């Protein structure tokens, strides 16, 4: 009778250990998959930023023909692009580039011939499309980061995540140039 009782407890402990090992493996694999989604989101943002950086010289060349005496604006765009291309995504260099691009696109308002140029319109349209894709990539990254962080902090993963080397994923945040437009609520008045 004692042997059966000992065998039962040995078997029960063995089953619990095996189930625990499989649970940890499952948690690990889930966190790896979700971390890869976060990494993919960061890579997508980098790809969109590279596309934007590659488009800028073409945009500057299109403007040069119509607004050649706006040399300082064109030089600022190229300088900001070069700094941003070397810097970290979403850093201050990207903010400087966004401001310089806004100034460049504003030249279209001062030069009707430039605004009417098919090449300038096409480049402006490509830039707007890249900005839309960049915004979508940022949203996807934030969704992936939220999903990863939720899985990491949920029970029982929270018990093992730190030991397995999983750190909290950072969200993509707005830079100062973008934040200013979001923080200010529009004023609506009915007269």
GROMACS elastic network, one bead per residue, 0.5 to 0.9 nm:
[ bonds ]
;  ai    aj funct       b0    kb
    1     4     6  0.53113   500
    1     5     6  0.63800   500
    1     6     6  0.87658   500
    2     5     6  0.51144   500
    2     6     6  0.61632   500
    2     7     6  0.84873   500
    3     6     6  0.51256   500
    3     7     6  0.59656   500
    3     8     6  0.84733   500
    4     8     6  0.60229   500
    4     9     6  0.87123   500
    5     8     6  0.51017   500
    5     9     6  0.64385   500
    5    10     6  0.86980   500
    6     9     6  0.52696   500
    6    10     6  0.61126   500
    6    11     6  0.85104   500
    7    10     6  0.50792   500
    7    11     6  0.60161   500
    7    12     6  0.84869   500
    8    11     6  0.51596   500
    8    12     6  0.60705   500
    8    13     6  0.86279   500
    9    13     6  0.60699   500
    9    14     6  0.84165   500
   10    13     6  0.52411   500
   10    14     6  0.61091   500
   10    15     6  0.86463   500
   11    15     6  0.61247   500
   11    16     6  0.85849   500
   12    15     6  0.51195   500
   12    16     6  0.61601   500
   12    17     6  0.86152   500
   13    16     6  0.50528   500
   13    17     6  0.61311   500
   13    18     6  0.85798   500
   14    17     6  0.51637   500
   14    18     6  0.61601   500
   14    19     6  0.85816   500
   15    18     6  0.51010   500
   15    19     6  0.60377   500
   15    20     6  0.84211   500
   16    19     6  0.51391   500
   16    20     6  0.59875   500
   16    21     6  0.85753   500
   17    21     6  0.61232   500
   17    22     6  0.86219   500
   18    21     6  0.51307   500
   18    22     6  0.62472   500
   18    23     6  0.85701   500
   19    22     6  0.51294   500
   19    23     6  0.60796   500
   19    24     6  0.86687   500
   20    24     6  0.62000   500
   20    25     6  0.85879   500
   21    24     6  0.51643   500
   21    25     6  0.61824   500
   21    26     6  0.85801   500
   22    25     6  0.50136   500
   22    26     6  0.60694   500
   22    27     6  0.85598   500
   23    26     6  0.50417   500
   23    27     6  0.61248   500
   23    28     6  0.85193   500
   23   156     6  0.88821   500
   24    27     6  0.50200   500
   24    28     6  0.60119   500
   24    29     6  0.85400   500
   24   156     6  0.88468   500
   24   157     6  0.79473   500
   24   160     6  0.75417   500
   25    28     6  0.50433   500
   25    29     6  0.61002   500
   25    30     6  0.85426   500
   26    29     6  0.51865   500
   26    30     6  0.61139   500
   26    31     6  0.85853   500
   27    30     6  0.51842   500
   27    31     6  0.61626   500
   27    32     6  0.85802   500
   27   151     6  0.87066   500
   27   152     6  0.87599   500
   27   156     6  0.82129   500
   27   157     6  0.60213   500
   27   160     6  0.82520   500
   27   161     6  0.82382   500
   28    31     6  0.52238   500
   28    32     6  0.61268   500
   28    33     6  0.86639   500
   28   157     6  0.82246   500
   28   160     6  0.84468   500
   28   161     6  0.77303   500
   28   164     6  0.74274   500
   29    32     6  0.50651   500
   29    33     6  0.61954   500
   29    34     6  0.86621   500
   30    33     6  0.51885   500
   30    34     6  0.62467   500
   30    35     6  0.85653   500
   30   148     6  0.89288   500
   30   151     6  0.80993   500
   31    34     6  0.50845   500
   31    35     6  0.59388   500
   31    36     6  0.84735   500
   31   148     6  0.67339   500
   31   151     6  0.70204   500
   31   152     6  0.68216   500
   31   157     6  0.86060   500
   31   161     6  0.80781   500
   31   166     6  0.76278   500
   32    35     6  0.50716   500
   32    36     6  0.61537   500
   32    37     6  0.87352   500
   32   166     6  0.85036   500
   33    36     6  0.51548   500
   33    37     6  0.65017   500
   33    38     6  0.89783   500
   33   148     6  0.87926   500
   34    37     6  0.50234   500
   34    38     6  0.65253   500
   34    39     6  0.87813   500
   34   144     6  0.69382   500
   34   145     6  0.80660   500
   34   147     6  0.71468   500
   34   148     6  0.51859   500
   34   149     6  0.88953   500
   34   151     6  0.82726   500
   35    38     6  0.50461   500
   35    39     6  0.62594   500
   35    40     6  0.85803   500
   35   144     6  0.80044   500
   35   145     6  0.78685   500
   35   148     6  0.62603   500
   35   166     6  0.83773   500
   35   169     6  0.79083   500
   36    40     6  0.60086   500
   36    41     6  0.84961   500
   37    41     6  0.61795   500
   37    42     6  0.87605   500
   37   141     6  0.78196   500
   37   144     6  0.58524   500
   37   145     6  0.80375   500
   37   148     6  0.83237   500
   38    41     6  0.50162   500
   38    42     6  0.64089   500
   38    43     6  0.87092   500
   38   140     6  0.85735   500
   38   141     6  0.58472   500
   38   142     6  0.80916   500
   38   143     6  0.85376   500
   38   144     6  0.52039   500
   38   145     6  0.56211   500
   38   148     6  0.75589   500
   38   169     6  0.74271   500
   38   170     6  0.89618   500
   39    42     6  0.51431   500
   39    43     6  0.62387   500
   39    44     6  0.86536   500
   39   141     6  0.82486   500
   39   144     6  0.89067   500
   40    44     6  0.61098   500
   40    45     6  0.86874   500
   40   141     6  0.78653   500
   41    44     6  0.50726   500
   41    45     6  0.63931   500
   41    46     6  0.87271   500
   41   137     6  0.63313   500
   41   138     6  0.72899   500
   41   139     6  0.88106   500
   41   140     6  0.62386   500
   41   142     6  0.81371   500
   41   144     6  0.72727   500
   41   145     6  0.87243   500
   42    45     6  0.51838   500
   42    46     6  0.62930   500
   42    47     6  0.87087   500
   42    89     6  0.89941   500
   42   137     6  0.80374   500
   42   138     6  0.80867   500
   42   141     6  0.64700   500
   42   172     6  0.87525   500
   43    47     6  0.61532   500
   43    48     6  0.87085   500
   44    47     6  0.50479   500
   44    48     6  0.63131   500
   44    49     6  0.86492   500
   44   134     6  0.80344   500
   44   137     6  0.59865   500
   44   138     6  0.84086   500
   44   141     6  0.84528   500
   45    48     6  0.51811   500
   45    49     6  0.61858   500
   45    50     6  0.86005   500
   45    89     6  0.77887   500
   45   133     6  0.85710   500
   45   134     6  0.60030   500
   45   135     6  0.85516   500
   45   136     6  0.89088   500
   45   137     6  0.55651   500
   45   138     6  0.65284   500
   45   141     6  0.82330   500
   46    49     6  0.50759   500
   46    50     6  0.61235   500
   46    51     6  0.86265   500
   46    89     6  0.65880   500
   46   134     6  0.88535   500
   47    50     6  0.50688   500
   47    51     6  0.62344   500
   47    52     6  0.86755   500
   47   134     6  0.87433   500
   48    51     6  0.50231   500
   48    52     6  0.62359   500
   48    53     6  0.86229   500
   48   130     6  0.63670   500
   48   131     6  0.79048   500
   48   133     6  0.68731   500
   48   134     6  0.55662   500
   48   137     6  0.80553   500
   49    52     6  0.50151   500
   49    53     6  0.61428   500
   49    54     6  0.85898   500
   49    84     6  0.89583   500
   49    85     6  0.82926   500
   49    89     6  0.73718   500
   49    90     6  0.89864   500
   49    94     6  0.87303   500
   49   130     6  0.82002   500
   49   131     6  0.87570   500
   49   134     6  0.72811   500
   50    54     6  0.60767   500
   50    55     6  0.85817   500
   50    85     6  0.73753   500
   51    54     6  0.50565   500
   51    55     6  0.61833   500
   51    56     6  0.88202   500
   51   127     6  0.88983   500
   51   130     6  0.72206   500
   52    55     6  0.51591   500
   52    56     6  0.64308   500
   52   126     6  0.88588   500
   52   127     6  0.66922   500
   52   130     6  0.64669   500
   52   131     6  0.79254   500
   53    56     6  0.54930   500
   53    57     6  0.78234   500
   53    81     6  0.61185   500
   53    82     6  0.81806   500
   53    84     6  0.79517   500
   53    85     6  0.66320   500
   54    57     6  0.66323   500
   54    58     6  0.78533   500
   54    81     6  0.89833   500
   55    58     6  0.55553   500
   55    59     6  0.64242   500
   55    60     6  0.88952   500
   55   123     6  0.75483   500
   55   126     6  0.80804   500
   55   127     6  0.72916   500
   56    60     6  0.61258   500
   56    61     6  0.85963   500
   56    77     6  0.78661   500
   56    78     6  0.76231   500
   56    81     6  0.73529   500
   56   101     6  0.82549   500
   56   123     6  0.87309   500
   56   127     6  0.84794   500
   57    60     6  0.50484   500
   57    61     6  0.61536   500
   57    62     6  0.86454   500
   57    77     6  0.88305   500
   57    78     6  0.72266   500
   57    81     6  0.87362   500
   58    61     6  0.51038   500
   58    62     6  0.62473   500
   58    63     6  0.87369   500
   58   123     6  0.75330   500
   59    62     6  0.51429   500
   59    63     6  0.63589   500
   59    64     6  0.87127   500
   59   104     6  0.86971   500
   59   119     6  0.85425   500
   59   120     6  0.67828   500
   59   123     6  0.60123   500
   59   124     6  0.76200   500
   59   127     6  0.89752   500
   60    63     6  0.51403   500
   60    64     6  0.61028   500
   60    74     6  0.62957   500
   60    75     6  0.89809   500
   60    77     6  0.77830   500
   60    78     6  0.78748   500
   60   104     6  0.79360   500
   61    64     6  0.50763   500
   61    65     6  0.69375   500
   61    74     6  0.89567   500
   62    65     6  0.60269   500
   62    66     6  0.74673   500
   62   114     6  0.81608   500
   62   117     6  0.85471   500
   62   119     6  0.67483   500
   62   120     6  0.59120   500
   62   123     6  0.84295   500
   63    66     6  0.54374   500
   63    67     6  0.57454   500
   63    68     6  0.73253   500
   63    74     6  0.81653   500
   63   104     6  0.80806   500
   63   107     6  0.81395   500
   63   108     6  0.83349   500
   63   114     6  0.68212   500
   63   120     6  0.72098   500
   64    67     6  0.52659   500
   64    69     6  0.81322   500
   64    70     6  0.79883   500
   64    71     6  0.80750   500
   64    74     6  0.77010   500
   65    68     6  0.58854   500
   65   114     6  0.84461   500
   66    69     6  0.87147   500
   66   111     6  0.72940   500
   66   113     6  0.70656   500
   66   114     6  0.57332   500
   67    70     6  0.55668   500
   67    71     6  0.80036   500
   67   107     6  0.77500   500
   67   111     6  0.72783   500
   67   114     6  0.77921   500
   68    71     6  0.60935   500
   68    74     6  0.86123   500
   69    72     6  0.81948   500
   70    73     6  0.56174   500
   70    74     6  0.65368   500
   70    75     6  0.88200   500
   70   107     6  0.85470   500
   71    74     6  0.51291   500
   71    75     6  0.60230   500
   71    76     6  0.85451   500
   72    75     6  0.50725   500
   72    76     6  0.61050   500
   72    77     6  0.86848   500
   73    76     6  0.51421   500
   73    77     6  0.63655   500
   73    78     6  0.88385   500
   73   100     6  0.73607   500
   73   103     6  0.70170   500
   73   104     6  0.64747   500
   73   107     6  0.89331   500
   74    77     6  0.52111   500
   74    78     6  0.63965   500
   74    79     6  0.86228   500
   74   100     6  0.84590   500
   74   104     6  0.69940   500
   75    78     6  0.51737   500
   75    79     6  0.59895   500
   75    80     6  0.84537   500
   76    79     6  0.50271   500
   76    80     6  0.59222   500
   76    81     6  0.83735   500
   76    97     6  0.85512   500
   76   100     6  0.62444   500
   76   101     6  0.89554   500
   77    80     6  0.51320   500
   77    81     6  0.59967   500
   77    82     6  0.85882   500
   77    96     6  0.87344   500
   77    97     6  0.65925   500
   77    98     6  0.88973   500
   77    99     6  0.86230   500
   77   101     6  0.62129   500
   77   103     6  0.84005   500
   77   104     6  0.72601   500
   78    81     6  0.50262   500
   78    82     6  0.61644   500
   78    83     6  0.86438   500
   78    97     6  0.86644   500
   78   100     6  0.86395   500
   79    82     6  0.52285   500
   79    83     6  0.62792   500
   79    84     6  0.86064   500
   79    97     6  0.84389   500
   80    83     6  0.51478   500
   80    84     6  0.60157   500
   80    85     6  0.84596   500
   80    93     6  0.68028   500
   80    94     6  0.78813   500
   80    95     6  0.89695   500
   80    96     6  0.59488   500
   80    98     6  0.84970   500
   80    99     6  0.89181   500
   80   100     6  0.68448   500
   80   101     6  0.88621   500
   81    84     6  0.50786   500
   81    85     6  0.59607   500
   81    86     6  0.86869   500
   81    93     6  0.81540   500
   81    94     6  0.81123   500
   81    96     6  0.84557   500
   81    97     6  0.57525   500
   81   100     6  0.86402   500
   82    85     6  0.51143   500
   82    86     6  0.64933   500
   82    87     6  0.87425   500
   82    97     6  0.89493   500
   83    86     6  0.53748   500
   83    87     6  0.61774   500
   83    93     6  0.60329   500
   83    94     6  0.83222   500
   83    96     6  0.87746   500
   83    97     6  0.82539   500
   84    88     6  0.73332   500
   84    89     6  0.76565   500
   84    90     6  0.88916   500
   84    91     6  0.80464   500
   84    92     6  0.82377   500
   84    94     6  0.53487   500
   84    95     6  0.85832   500
   84    96     6  0.79239   500
   84    97     6  0.66558   500
   85    88     6  0.80299   500
   85    89     6  0.85019   500
   85    93     6  0.83646   500
   85    94     6  0.85379   500
   86    93     6  0.87260   500
   87    90     6  0.86973   500
   87    91     6  0.70611   500
   87    92     6  0.85576   500
   87    93     6  0.64225   500
   87    94     6  0.80509   500
   88    91     6  0.56175   500
   88    92     6  0.86089   500
   88    93     6  0.78022   500
   88    94     6  0.82529   500
   89    92     6  0.88046   500
   89    93     6  0.81665   500
   89    94     6  0.67801   500
   90    93     6  0.75001   500
   90    94     6  0.55073   500
   90    95     6  0.73181   500
   90   172     6  0.81503   500
   90   173     6  0.81072   500
   90   174     6  0.79548   500
   90   175     6  0.67757   500
   91    94     6  0.54896   500
   91    95     6  0.68013   500
   91   175     6  0.73920   500
   92    96     6  0.62843   500
   92    97     6  0.86386   500
   92   175     6  0.74847   500
   92   176     6  0.84035   500
   93    96     6  0.50652   500
   93    97     6  0.62233   500
   93    98     6  0.86627   500
   94    98     6  0.61416   500
   94    99     6  0.86858   500
   94   175     6  0.84262   500
   95    98     6  0.51037   500
   95    99     6  0.63544   500
   95   100     6  0.86870   500
   95   175     6  0.65959   500
   95   176     6  0.72677   500
   95   177     6  0.61645   500
   95   178     6  0.83641   500
   96    99     6  0.52143   500
   96   100     6  0.61824   500
   96   101     6  0.85869   500
   96   177     6  0.86949   500
   97   100     6  0.50452   500
   97   101     6  0.60370   500
   97   102     6  0.85250   500
   98   101     6  0.51005   500
   98   102     6  0.61634   500
   98   103     6  0.86981   500
   98   177     6  0.79337   500
   99   102     6  0.50853   500
   99   103     6  0.63456   500
   99   104     6  0.87088   500
   99   177     6  0.77295   500
  100   103     6  0.51045   500
  100   104     6  0.62420   500
  100   105     6  0.87144   500
  101   105     6  0.60911   500
  101   106     6  0.84197   500
  102   105     6  0.51632   500
  102   106     6  0.60899   500
  102   107     6  0.88731   500
  103   106     6  0.50168   500
  103   107     6  0.67009   500
  104   107     6  0.53888   500
  104   108     6  0.76186   500
  105   108     6  0.56022   500
  105   109     6  0.78096   500
  105   124     6  0.76994   500
  106   109     6  0.54750   500
  106   110     6  0.71650   500
  107   110     6  0.51019   500
  107   111     6  0.62509   500
  107   114     6  0.80611   500
  107   115     6  0.83553   500
  108   111     6  0.52365   500
  108   112     6  0.65585   500
  108   113     6  0.81643   500
  108   114     6  0.56457   500
  108   116     6  0.85182   500
  108   120     6  0.85199   500
  109   112     6  0.65016   500
  109   114     6  0.83651   500
  109   115     6  0.67572   500
  110   114     6  0.84813   500
  110   115     6  0.84695   500
  111   114     6  0.52656   500
  111   115     6  0.63299   500
  111   116     6  0.87259   500
  112   116     6  0.60878   500
  112   117     6  0.85782   500
  113   116     6  0.50680   500
  113   117     6  0.61831   500
  114   117     6  0.50399   500
  114   118     6  0.85702   500
  114   119     6  0.88829   500
  114   120     6  0.66565   500
  114   121     6  0.85353   500
  115   118     6  0.81816   500
  115   120     6  0.67819   500
  115   121     6  0.68456   500
  116   119     6  0.87961   500
  116   120     6  0.76965   500
  116   121     6  0.72548   500
  117   120     6  0.52507   500
  117   121     6  0.61957   500
  117   122     6  0.85809   500
  118   121     6  0.50814   500
  118   122     6  0.60499   500
  118   123     6  0.85708   500
  119   122     6  0.51128   500
  119   123     6  0.61528   500
  119   124     6  0.84752   500
  120   123     6  0.51154   500
  120   124     6  0.59515   500
  120   125     6  0.84218   500
  121   125     6  0.59991   500
  121   126     6  0.85571   500
  122   125     6  0.50070   500
  122   126     6  0.61602   500
  122   127     6  0.85894   500
  123   127     6  0.61190   500
  123   128     6  0.85887   500
  124   127     6  0.50621   500
  124   128     6  0.62216   500
  124   129     6  0.86214   500
  125   128     6  0.50722   500
  125   129     6  0.61762   500
  125   130     6  0.86410   500
  126   130     6  0.61479   500
  126   131     6  0.85851   500
  127   130     6  0.50470   500
  127   131     6  0.61584   500
  127   132     6  0.86196   500
  128   131     6  0.50398   500
  128   132     6  0.62300   500
  128   133     6  0.86760   500
  129   132     6  0.50477   500
  129   133     6  0.62311   500
  129   134     6  0.85314   500
  130   134     6  0.59805   500
  130   135     6  0.85426   500
  131   135     6  0.61658   500
  131   136     6  0.86010   500
  132   135     6  0.51211   500
  132   136     6  0.62382   500
  132   137     6  0.86116   500
  133   137     6  0.60474   500
  133   138     6  0.85438   500
  134   137     6  0.50075   500
  134   138     6  0.61723   500
  134   139     6  0.86500   500
  135   138     6  0.50768   500
  135   139     6  0.62836   500
  135   140     6  0.86657   500
  136   139     6  0.50605   500
  136   140     6  0.61503   500
  136   141     6  0.85788   500
  137   140     6  0.50050   500
  137   141     6  0.60910   500
  137   142     6  0.85946   500
  138   141     6  0.50648   500
  138   142     6  0.62127   500
  138   143     6  0.86285   500
  138   171     6  0.86668   500
  138   172     6  0.61934   500
  138   173     6  0.84688   500
  139   142     6  0.51287   500
  139   143     6  0.61964   500
  139   144     6  0.86314   500
  139   172     6  0.80796   500
  140   143     6  0.50613   500
  140   144     6  0.61225   500
  140   145     6  0.85144   500
  141   144     6  0.50576   500
  141   145     6  0.60080   500
  141   146     6  0.84877   500
  141   171     6  0.71519   500
  141   172     6  0.69278   500
  142   146     6  0.60377   500
  142   147     6  0.85231   500
  142   170     6  0.81509   500
  142   171     6  0.52330   500
  142   172     6  0.60826   500
  142   173     6  0.87824   500
  143   146     6  0.51122   500
  143   147     6  0.61563   500
  143   148     6  0.85855   500
  143   171     6  0.86137   500
  144   147     6  0.51000   500
  144   148     6  0.60783   500
  144   149     6  0.85164   500
  144   169     6  0.88488   500
  144   171     6  0.89589   500
  145   148     6  0.50831   500
  145   149     6  0.59837   500
  145   150     6  0.84198   500
  145   168     6  0.82396   500
  145   169     6  0.54082   500
  145   170     6  0.65844   500
  145   171     6  0.61345   500
  145   172     6  0.88286   500
  146   149     6  0.51454   500
  146   150     6  0.59951   500
  146   151     6  0.85384   500
  146   169     6  0.78724   500
  146   170     6  0.88451   500
  146   171     6  0.77830   500
  147   150     6  0.51574   500
  147   151     6  0.61883   500
  147   152     6  0.85237   500
  148   151     6  0.51960   500
  148   152     6  0.60127   500
  148   153     6  0.85810   500
  148   168     6  0.79060   500
  148   169     6  0.70737   500
  149   153     6  0.60485   500
  149   154     6  0.84722   500
  149   167     6  0.85976   500
  149   168     6  0.58738   500
  149   169     6  0.63474   500
  149   170     6  0.89732   500
  150   153     6  0.52363   500
  150   154     6  0.59955   500
  151   154     6  0.52231   500
  151   155     6  0.82866   500
  151   157     6  0.69583   500
  151   158     6  0.82036   500
  152   155     6  0.82530   500
  152   156     6  0.88605   500
  152   157     6  0.56548   500
  152   158     6  0.57028   500
  152   160     6  0.87423   500
  152   161     6  0.60504   500
  152   162     6  0.87015   500
  152   166     6  0.75717   500
  152   167     6  0.83432   500
  152   168     6  0.76258   500
  153   156     6  0.82797   500
  153   157     6  0.64526   500
  153   159     6  0.85602   500
  153   161     6  0.79569   500
  153   168     6  0.88718   500
  154   157     6  0.56695   500
  154   158     6  0.56190   500
  154   159     6  0.88408   500
  155   158     6  0.54088   500
  155   159     6  0.70631   500
  156   159     6  0.56045   500
  156   160     6  0.73787   500
  156   161     6  0.89639   500
  157   160     6  0.53695   500
  157   161     6  0.56119   500
  157   162     6  0.89910   500
  158   161     6  0.54105   500
  158   162     6  0.74364   500
  159   162     6  0.75100   500
  159   163     6  0.79758   500
  160   163     6  0.52317   500
  160   164     6  0.60425   500
  160   165     6  0.87098   500
  160   166     6  0.87879   500
  161   164     6  0.51343   500
  161   165     6  0.63386   500
  161   166     6  0.52253   500
  161   167     6  0.76306   500
  162   165     6  0.50647   500
  162   166     6  0.53608   500
  162   167     6  0.66109   500
  163   166     6  0.75707   500
  166   169     6  0.87569   500
  170   173     6  0.88121   500
  173   179     6  0.89245   500
  174   177     6  0.78834   500
  174   178     6  0.57100   500
  174   179     6  0.56487   500
  175   178     6  0.54782   500
  175   179     6  0.60092   500
  175   180     6  0.88022   500
  176   180     6  0.62681   500
  177   180     6  0.58317   500
  177   181     6  0.75657   500
  178   181     6  0.58406   500
  178   182     6  0.68055   500
  179   182     6  0.51129   500
  179   183     6  0.59871   500
  179   184     6  0.86870   500
  180   183     6  0.54358   500
  180   184     6  0.65540   500
  181   184     6  0.57642   500
  181   185     6  0.82483   500
  182   185     6  0.72370   500
  184   187     6  0.89489   500
